[in-house]
Amino acid sequence: MTGTDNTAARSASPGAAPLMTHRQILEVLAGLLAALFTALISSTIVSTALPTIIGDLNGSQTQYAWVITTSLLATAASTPIWGKLADLYNKKLLVQSAIVIFVVGSVIAGLSHNVPVLLGARVIQGIGMGGLTALVVAIIGTIIPPRERGRYSGYMGAVMAVAMAGGPVAGGVIADGLGWRWCFFVCVPLAVIALFLLHKTLHIETVRKDDVSIDWLGATLLTAGVSVLLVWVSFAGKAAYYDWISTESALMVGAGVVLLVLTVLVESRAKSPIIPLKIVMERTTALAIISSVAVGVGLFGATTFLGQYFQTARGYSPTEAGLLTIPMVLGMLLGTVGSGQLITKFGKWKSFVVAGAVLQLVGFLMLGTVDHETHMWVIGAMIAVLGLGTGMLMQNVVLAVQNTVSVQDIGAASSVVAFFRTFGGAIGVSVLGSVLATRVSELTATGLATLGIDTHGQGGGNLNLAVLPEPVQEVVRMSYGDATGLIFLVSAAVSVITVVAVVFLPNKPLRTTIDLGPSELDEEYAKV
């Protein structure tokens, strides 16, 4: 056993298996990363298959967005609760429970016969994903001391990049080859493998912290407030529901705002808040949260609606649509891995974060020009730039936050950034889906009117194009192609805020010590 292995073993935190060697850590890490990979890829693997899924289930554009949104909401809302449970109960049992919940949700999703059942299954999947996301990080923190943790972080970064960027490619191939239901079923054997690996390799004791409590009220208010606003955005502006300026809109916006204000009041008084306001209000973390919202939009919004553009607007199969996202996959991998290596080599981080924000903005602006006739090689170049920028932002913003907080707050600070990134993704998908649905309805109604068909503003509601006459199909496809640019212009507007936020991030040198000194910690929180 090497000297480093001995250090890892002796420095392990309470509750870890004694004398863990590098090999033993890798064995545990294999199971943890398999579980993390399964959770992450399940959120992107359906994106390319969604046009087929919604068409087969006779769903609408609004339901299309909510297949992604419900899962993200459940993941974000449950992640901090799982984190609190990890301080109360056995982490191995909890992560195994999260895997089982995820498997149940995946099976129900694969067997769904209508969209409401699918949405319910996605909520169950999201709860399981929230547990896997939180517990993998918590267990790694338990078995690997901070001094040794850096050598293993690269594995996690690679798994995250491959899962988040490669999911659409895999989803397209599976949807064409095996059918869309296997986009859910394929996650089951991966989860079972992770469950088996963790059962064999993970052995940690339960170290219950007496001062830990779960802020159920805060979590409920936060989820309810965001959900109400997302429902409002999803249905406002549609003739079948209500106008943007209407009594219904006023009631829903008012209710959402009141719930979020109550969340802040509850969190400021809670013993163990879901969102630690002390950390959120710290300058670096606050700016990182703002920038992470656009990262969520880029990560989830782009992959969700690019697949629909390739298939619905351009007529490509799910497999072809997945392959067409490869430039974004490569860009994201290069941005994540390349910037990480250069930061380690030169010790500078801010220039990469700012460059990533600018590239993401440029990518969205370029994609804002697409229509139903844009050359595919041009779109490939655009999404490569978007992927490169998103990859450079994704992990390095978290690095900036971790560099400014004490070791005892690293987990909370990192999870807060991830929490808001996921909520940003949910909000982004919902808002962009609503904008797209509204614009498609307008363009479709105009196009069908030229054919002498009166739709009363309801064109484009059903995505099962196969049942439509050929001339109507062509109008709907053109409408989707011409409307897609608008959602990327909205994303570009959000990315402007990201650029401003990262420019103002304090350019603090990466520390070489494990923790902040007392004077440094006092100075950081004095800025709040």
C-alpha positions in Angstrom: 0.0 0.0 0.0 1.4 3.4 -1.0 2.1 6.3 1.4 -0.8 8.2 -0.1 -3.1 5.3 0.5 -2.0 5.2 4.2 -2.7 8.9 4.5 -6.2 8.4 3.1 -6.9 5.6 5.5 -5.7 7.3 8.6 -7.4 10.6 7.7 -10.7 9.2 6.9 -13.6 10.9 8.7 -15.7 9.2 11.4 -18.0 6.6 10.0 -15.6 5.6 7.2 -14.2 2.1 6.8 -10.8 2.0 8.5 -7.6 1.7 6.5 -9.2 2.2 3.1 -6.6 1.8 0.4 -6.7 3.5 -3.0 -8.0 0.3 -4.5 -10.8 0.0 -2.0 -11.8 3.6 -2.5 -11.9 3.0 -6.3 -14.1 0.0 -5.7 -16.6 2.1 -3.7 -16.3 4.9 -6.2 -17.2 2.6 -9.0 -20.6 1.9 -7.4 -21.2 5.5 -6.5 -20.3 6.9 -9.9 -22.4 4.2 -11.5 -25.4 5.4 -9.4 -24.6 9.0 -10.2 -24.2 8.3 -13.9 -27.6 6.5 -13.9 -29.3 9.5 -12.2 -27.8 12.1 -14.5 -28.2 10.3 -17.8 -31.9 9.6 -17.0 -32.5 13.4 -17.1 -31.1 13.8 -20.6 -31.6 10.4 -22.3 -35.3 11.1 -22.8 -34.7 14.5 -24.5 -34.1 13.1 -27.9 -36.9 10.6 -27.6 -39.4 13.2 -26.3 -41.0 14.1 -29.7 -41.6 10.3 -30.3 -42.9 9.8 -26.7 -45.3 12.8 -26.7 -46.5 12.0 -30.2 -47.2 8.4 -29.3 -49.0 9.4 -26.1 -50.9 12.2 -28.0 -49.4 14.9 -25.7 -49.1 18.6 -26.2 -46.1 21.0 -26.4 -46.8 22.1 -22.7 -46.7 18.4 -21.6 -43.5 18.0 -23.6 -41.7 20.6 -21.4 -43.2 19.2 -18.2 -41.8 15.7 -18.8 -38.4 17.4 -18.1 -39.6 20.0 -15.6 -41.3 17.6 -13.2 -38.2 15.5 -12.9 -36.0 18.5 -12.3 -38.3 19.9 -9.7 -38.5 16.7 -7.8 -34.7 16.3 -7.9 -34.1 19.9 -6.7 -36.7 19.8 -4.0 -35.6 16.4 -2.6 -31.8 16.8 -2.8 -31.4 18.9 0.4 -33.8 16.6 2.3 -31.7 13.6 1.4 -28.6 15.5 2.5 -30.2 16.1 5.9 -31.2 12.4 6.2 -27.6 11.5 5.5 -26.7 13.2 8.8 -29.3 11.2 10.7 -29.3 7.7 9.2 -27.0 5.1 7.5 -25.8 6.5 4.2 -25.4 3.1 2.6 -29.1 2.3 3.4 -30.2 5.7 2.1 -28.3 5.5 -1.2 -29.7 2.0 -1.7 -33.2 3.3 -1.0 -32.7 6.1 -3.5 -31.7 3.6 -6.2 -34.8 1.5 -5.5 -37.0 4.5 -5.7 -35.4 5.5 -9.0 -35.8 2.0 -10.4 -39.6 2.0 -9.5 -40.0 5.4 -11.2 -38.2 4.2 -14.3 -40.3 1.0 -14.6 -43.6 3.0 -14.2 -42.3 5.6 -16.8 -41.5 2.8 -19.3 -45.0 1.3 -18.9 -46.9 4.6 -19.1 -49.9 4.6 -21.3 -50.6 8.4 -21.1 -48.8 11.6 -20.2 -50.2 12.1 -16.6 -48.9 8.7 -15.6 -45.6 9.5 -17.2 -45.4 12.8 -15.3 -46.1 11.0 -12.0 -43.4 8.5 -12.8 -40.9 11.3 -13.5 -41.6 12.7 -10.1 -40.7 9.4 -8.5 -37.6 9.2 -10.7 -36.7 12.8 -9.6 -37.0 11.9 -5.9 -34.6 9.0 -6.5 -32.2 11.2 -8.5 -32.2 13.8 -5.7 -31.1 11.1 -3.3 -28.4 9.8 -5.6 -27.1 13.3 -6.3 -26.9 14.3 -2.6 -25.7 10.9 -1.2 -22.9 10.3 -3.6 -21.3 13.6 -2.6 -21.9 12.9 1.1 -20.4 9.4 1.0 -17.4 10.5 -1.0 -16.9 13.2 1.7 -17.1 10.4 4.4 -14.6 7.9 2.9 -12.1 10.4 1.4 -10.4 13.1 3.4 -10.2 16.6 1.8 -6.4 16.3 1.2 -6.9 13.3 -1.0 -10.3 14.2 -2.5 -8.9 16.1 -5.4 -7.4 13.1 -7.0 -10.8 11.5 -7.4 -12.8 14.6 -8.4 -11.7 14.2 -12.0 -13.6 10.9 -12.2 -16.8 12.5 -11.1 -16.4 15.4 -13.5 -15.9 13.0 -16.5 -18.9 10.9 -15.5 -21.1 14.1 -15.2 -19.9 15.4 -18.6 -20.5 12.1 -20.4 -23.9 11.6 -18.8 -25.2 15.1 -19.3 -23.9 15.6 -22.8 -24.1 12.0 -24.1 -27.6 11.2 -23.0 -29.3 12.7 -26.1 -27.2 10.6 -28.4 -28.0 7.4 -26.5 -31.6 8.3 -26.3 -31.9 8.7 -30.0 -30.3 5.4 -30.8 -32.4 3.6 -28.2 -35.7 5.2 -29.3 -35.0 4.1 -32.9 -33.6 0.7 -32.2 -35.6 -0.6 -29.2 -38.5 1.9 -28.8 -38.9 4.9 -26.5 -39.9 2.9 -23.5 -36.4 1.5 -23.3 -35.1 5.0 -22.6 -36.5 4.4 -19.2 -35.9 0.7 -18.9 -32.2 0.9 -19.8 -31.6 2.8 -16.6 -32.9 -0.1 -14.5 -29.9 -2.6 -15.1 -27.5 0.3 -14.6 -29.1 1.1 -11.3 -29.1 -2.6 -10.2 -25.4 -2.9 -11.0 -24.7 0.2 -8.9 -26.9 -1.3 -6.1 -24.9 -4.6 -6.2 -21.5 -2.8 -6.3 -22.4 -0.7 -3.3 -23.7 -3.7 -1.3 -20.4 -5.5 -1.8 -17.9 -2.6 -1.4 -19.4 0.2 0.8 -19.1 -0.4 4.5 -19.6 2.7 6.7 -21.0 3.1 10.2 -23.8 5.4 11.1 -22.6 8.5 12.9 -25.8 10.4 13.8 -25.5 14.1 14.5 -27.7 15.2 17.3 -28.1 18.8 16.2 -29.5 18.0 12.7 -33.1 18.5 11.9 -35.0 18.6 8.6 -36.7 21.8 7.5 -39.8 20.2 6.0 -41.8 23.5 6.0 -39.1 25.4 4.2 -38.7 22.6 1.6 -42.5 22.5 1.1 -42.9 26.3 0.7 -40.0 26.6 -1.7 -41.2 23.7 -3.9 -44.8 25.0 -3.8 -43.8 28.6 -4.7 -41.6 27.6 -7.6 -44.2 25.1 -8.9 -47.0 27.6 -8.9 -44.9 30.0 -10.9 -43.9 27.3 -13.3 -47.6 26.2 -13.8 -48.5 29.9 -14.5 -45.7 30.3 -17.1 -46.7 27.0 -18.8 -50.3 27.8 -19.3 -50.4 31.6 -19.6 -51.0 33.2 -22.9 -52.9 30.3 -24.4 -56.5 30.7 -25.5 -57.5 27.4 -23.9 -56.4 28.6 -20.5 -55.8 32.2 -19.6 -54.1 35.4 -20.8 -50.8 36.7 -19.4 -52.7 39.7 -18.0 -55.8 38.2 -16.3 -57.3 37.4 -12.9 -55.9 33.8 -13.1 -52.4 35.1 -13.8 -52.6 37.7 -11.0 -53.7 35.0 -8.5 -51.0 32.5 -9.5 -48.2 35.1 -9.5 -49.4 36.5 -6.2 -49.6 33.0 -4.6 -46.1 32.1 -5.9 -44.5 35.3 -4.6 -46.2 35.0 -1.2 -45.0 31.4 -0.9 -41.4 32.4 -1.8 -41.5 35.3 0.7 -42.7 32.9 3.4 -39.8 30.5 2.4 -37.3 33.3 3.1 -38.9 34.0 6.5 -38.9 30.4 7.5 -35.4 29.8 6.3 -34.1 32.8 8.3 -35.4 31.2 11.5 -34.9 27.5 10.8 -32.4 25.6 12.9 -31.2 23.7 9.9 -32.5 25.5 6.8 -32.8 23.9 3.4 -31.2 26.9 1.9 -28.5 28.3 4.3 -29.0 32.1 3.9 -25.6 32.8 5.5 -23.9 31.0 2.6 -26.3 32.2 -0.1 -25.7 35.8 0.8 -21.9 35.5 0.6 -20.7 37.4 -2.4 -19.1 34.6 -4.4 -21.8 32.1 -3.7 -24.6 34.6 -4.6 -22.9 35.5 -7.9 -22.3 31.8 -8.6 -26.0 31.1 -8.0 -27.0 33.8 -10.5 -24.6 32.4 -13.1 -25.7 28.8 -12.5 -29.3 29.7 -13.6 -28.1 30.2 -17.1 -25.9 27.1 -16.9 -29.1 25.2 -16.1 -30.9 26.8 -19.0 -28.0 25.8 -21.3 -27.6 22.3 -20.0 -31.3 21.3 -19.9 -33.0 23.8 -22.2 -30.7 23.4 -25.2 -30.6 19.6 -25.1 -34.4 19.4 -24.6 -35.4 21.6 -27.5 -32.6 20.8 -29.9 -33.8 17.3 -30.1 -37.3 18.6 -30.9 -35.9 20.9 -33.5 -34.0 18.2 -35.3 -37.0 15.8 -35.4 -40.1 17.9 -35.5 -38.8 20.8 -37.6 -36.2 19.0 -39.8 -37.7 15.5 -40.0 -34.7 13.6 -38.7 -35.1 10.3 -36.8 -34.3 10.1 -33.1 -30.9 8.4 -33.8 -30.0 11.1 -36.4 -31.1 13.8 -34.0 -28.9 12.3 -31.3 -25.9 12.1 -33.6 -26.5 15.7 -34.6 -25.9 16.8 -31.0 -22.4 15.3 -31.0 -20.7 18.7 -31.6 -22.3 20.0 -28.4 -21.1 16.8 -26.6 -17.6 17.3 -27.8 -17.7 21.0 -26.9 -18.9 20.3 -23.4 -16.3 17.6 -22.8 -13.5 19.8 -24.1 -14.7 22.7 -22.0 -15.1 20.7 -18.8 -11.9 18.6 -19.0 -9.7 21.0 -20.8 -10.4 24.0 -18.6 -10.0 21.8 -15.5 -6.6 20.7 -16.6 -5.4 24.2 -17.5 -6.7 25.6 -14.2 -4.7 22.9 -12.3 -1.6 23.7 -14.4 -1.7 27.5 -14.1 -3.7 28.0 -10.9 -5.9 30.6 -12.6 -9.7 30.1 -12.8 -11.6 33.4 -13.5 -10.5 33.8 -17.1 -11.9 30.4 -17.9 -15.2 31.1 -16.2 -15.6 34.5 -17.9 -14.6 33.0 -21.3 -17.2 30.2 -20.8 -19.9 32.7 -20.0 -19.1 34.7 -23.1 -18.9 31.6 -25.3 -22.3 30.5 -24.0 -23.8 33.9 -24.8 -22.3 33.8 -28.3 -23.7 30.3 -28.8 -27.2 31.3 -27.8 -27.1 34.4 -30.0 -26.0 32.4 -33.0 -28.7 29.8 -32.3 -31.2 32.6 -32.1 -30.9 33.0 -35.9 -31.9 29.4 -36.8 -35.0 28.6 -38.8 -36.4 25.7 -40.8 -33.8 26.1 -43.5 -30.6 26.7 -41.6 -27.7 24.5 -42.8 -26.9 21.7 -40.4 -23.2 22.3 -40.4 -23.9 25.8 -39.3 -26.0 24.5 -36.4 -23.3 22.0 -35.5 -20.8 24.9 -35.2 -23.2 26.9 -33.1 -23.9 24.1 -30.6 -20.2 23.3 -30.4 -19.6 26.9 -29.2 -22.5 26.6 -26.7 -21.2 23.3 -25.4 -17.7 24.6 -25.0 -19.0 27.6 -23.0 -21.4 25.6 -20.8 -18.6 23.0 -20.1 -16.2 25.8 -18.9 -18.9 27.2 -16.6 -20.4 24.1 -15.2 -17.8 22.9 -12.7 -15.5 25.9 -12.4 -18.2 28.1 -10.9 -18.5 25.5 -8.1 -14.7 25.5 -7.8 -14.8 29.3 -7.2 -17.4 28.8 -4.4 -15.5 26.0 -2.8 -12.3 28.1 -2.8 -14.0 30.8 -0.6 -15.6 28.8 2.1 -14.3 26.7 5.0 -14.1 22.9 4.7 -17.2 22.5 7.0 -19.3 24.6 4.6 -18.0 23.1 1.3 -20.8 20.5 1.1 -23.5 23.1 1.8 -22.1 25.7 -0.5 -21.7 23.2 -3.4 -25.2 21.7 -2.9 -26.7 25.2 -2.9 -25.2 26.0 -6.2 -26.3 22.7 -7.7 -29.7 23.2 -6.1 -30.2 26.5 -7.9 -28.7 25.2 -11.1 -31.3 22.4 -11.2 -34.1 24.8 -10.3 -32.8 27.1 -13.0 -33.0 24.2 -15.5 -36.6 23.5 -14.4 -37.6 27.1 -14.8 -35.7 27.4 -18.1 -37.4 24.4 -19.7 -40.8 25.5 -18.5 -40.4 29.1 -19.7 -38.8 28.2 -23.0 -41.4 25.5 -23.6 -44.2 28.0 -23.0 -42.5 30.6 -25.3 -42.1 27.9 -28.0 -45.7 26.7 -27.7 -47.1 30.2 -28.0 -45.0 31.1 -31.0 -45.6 27.8 -32.7 -49.4 28.2 -32.3 -49.2 31.7 -33.8 -47.1 30.6 -36.8 -49.2 27.5 -37.3 -52.4 29.4 -37.3 -51.0 31.9 -39.8 -49.7 29.1 -42.0 -52.9 27.1 -41.9 -54.9 30.2 -42.6 -53.1 30.5 -46.0 -54.4 27.0 -46.7 -57.9 28.1 -45.9 -58.0 26.2 -42.6 -59.4 28.1 -39.5 -57.7 26.8 -36.4 -58.9 29.5 -33.9 -55.3 29.7 -32.6 -55.0 26.1 -31.6 -52.6 24.9 -34.3 -49.7 22.9 -33.2 -51.2 21.6 -29.9 -50.8 17.9 -30.7 -47.3 16.7 -31.6 -48.5 13.5 -33.3 -47.7 14.8 -36.8 -48.2 11.4 -38.4 -52.0 11.7 -38.2 -52.0 15.1 -40.0 -52.4 15.6 -43.7 -49.1 16.3 -45.5 -49.7 20.0 -46.2 -50.6 20.5 -42.5 -47.5 18.6 -41.4 -45.3 20.9 -43.5 -46.9 24.0 -41.9 -46.3 22.6 -38.4 -42.7 21.6 -39.2 -41.9 25.1 -40.6 -43.6 26.7 -37.6 -41.4 24.7 -35.2 -38.3 25.5 -37.2 -39.0 29.2 -37.3 -40.1 29.5 -33.7 -37.0 27.7 -32.2 -34.7 30.7 -32.7 -36.9 32.7 -30.3 -36.2 30.5 -27.3 -32.5 30.7 -27.8 -32.7 34.5 -28.0 -34.5 34.3 -24.6 -31.6 32.1 -23.4 -29.1 34.7 -24.7 -30.8 37.4 -22.6 -30.4 35.2 -19.5 -26.8 34.6 -20.4 -26.1 38.3 -20.4 -26.9 38.2 -16.7 -24.4 35.3 -16.3 -21.6 37.3 -18.0 -22.2 40.2 -15.6 -22.3 37.9 -12.6 -19.0 36.0 -13.4 -17.2 39.3 -14.3 -17.9 40.5 -10.7 -16.8 37.2 -9.1 -13.9 38.0 -6.7 -10.7 36.8 -8.4 -9.4 35.1 -5.3 -6.3 32.9 -5.9 -6.9 29.2 -5.4 -5.7 28.3 -2.0 -3.1 25.5 -1.4 -4.3 24.8 2.2 -7.2 22.6 3.0 -9.1 25.1 5.0 -9.4 28.9 5.5 -7.7 30.4 8.4 -9.8 32.0 11.1 -9.0 35.6 9.9 -9.8 34.7 6.3 -13.1 33.1 7.2 -14.1 36.2 9.3 -13.1 38.5 6.4 -15.2 36.5 3.9 -18.4 36.6 5.9 -17.8 40.2 6.8 -18.6 41.0 3.2 -22.2 39.7 3.5 
